[in-house]
Amino acid sequence: MSGNTTTLATMREALDRHLRGDLPVDGLIAAWREAAPALALPPVFGQAMEELLRRLEMSAAFAQDSCSFSSTAITDQLTRWLDKAATV
């Protein structure tokens, strides 16, 4: 779906900026939530994305890796989510 390409690129750029340290976690989460409604994906993608974003919020709120969710593992999962969404 070519309509998803631009939105997914925007989301990937936000993730890349976060990983470089140029975008705080709350900015990443806001960017993804703002972009997501423009995607034409099966509902399961939205549910999975929201769960990952909630985990990332919890990780940030509990001083990164002291929470049961590792922020690094979650950003890795967000990368995989983008890769899978690009194939739909």
C-alpha positions in Angstrom: 0.0 0.0 0.0 1.8 3.0 -1.2 -0.3 5.3 1.1 1.4 3.7 4.1 4.9 4.3 2.7 5.2 7.9 3.7 3.6 7.4 7.1 5.9 4.5 7.9 8.9 6.5 6.7 7.9 9.3 9.1 7.5 6.8 12.0 10.9 5.2 11.1 12.5 8.7 11.1 11.1 9.4 14.5 12.5 6.1 15.8 15.9 6.7 14.3 16.0 10.2 15.8 15.1 8.7 19.2 17.8 6.0 18.9 20.4 8.7 18.0 19.3 10.6 21.2 17.8 13.5 19.2 14.2 12.8 20.2 13.0 12.0 23.8 10.8 9.0 24.4 7.7 11.1 24.8 8.4 12.7 21.5 8.7 9.3 19.8 5.5 8.1 21.3 3.6 11.3 20.3 5.0 11.1 16.8 3.9 7.5 16.4 0.4 8.1 17.8 0.0 11.1 15.6 1.0 9.2 12.5 -0.8 5.9 13.1 -4.3 6.9 12.1 -3.1 7.6 8.6 -2.1 3.9 8.2 -4.3 1.4 6.4 -3.3 -1.7 8.3 -5.2 -4.6 9.9 -6.4 -3.8 13.4 -3.9 -6.2 15.0 -1.1 -3.8 13.9 -2.6 -0.9 15.8 -3.1 -3.1 18.9 0.5 -4.3 18.8 1.9 -0.8 18.3 -0.1 0.6 21.2 1.1 -2.2 23.5 4.7 -1.5 22.5 4.2 2.3 23.1 2.6 1.6 26.5 5.6 -0.5 27.4 8.0 2.2 26.2 6.1 4.7 28.4 6.4 2.4 31.4 10.1 1.8 30.7 10.7 5.6 30.6 8.7 6.2 33.7 10.6 3.6 35.7 14.1 4.8 34.9 14.7 2.8 31.8 15.7 -0.8 32.5 14.7 -1.0 36.1 11.2 -1.7 34.8 10.4 -5.2 33.5 10.5 -3.8 30.0 13.8 -2.9 28.5 13.6 0.2 26.4 16.2 -1.2 24.0 14.2 -4.4 23.5 11.1 -2.3 22.9 12.8 -0.1 20.3 14.0 -3.3 18.6 10.4 -4.5 18.5 9.2 -1.2 17.1 11.8 -1.7 14.3 10.4 -5.1 13.6 6.9 -3.7 13.7 7.8 -1.1 11.0 9.4 -3.9 8.9 6.3 -6.0 9.1 3.9 -3.1 8.5 5.8 -2.3 5.3 5.1 -5.7 3.9 1.3 -5.5 4.3 
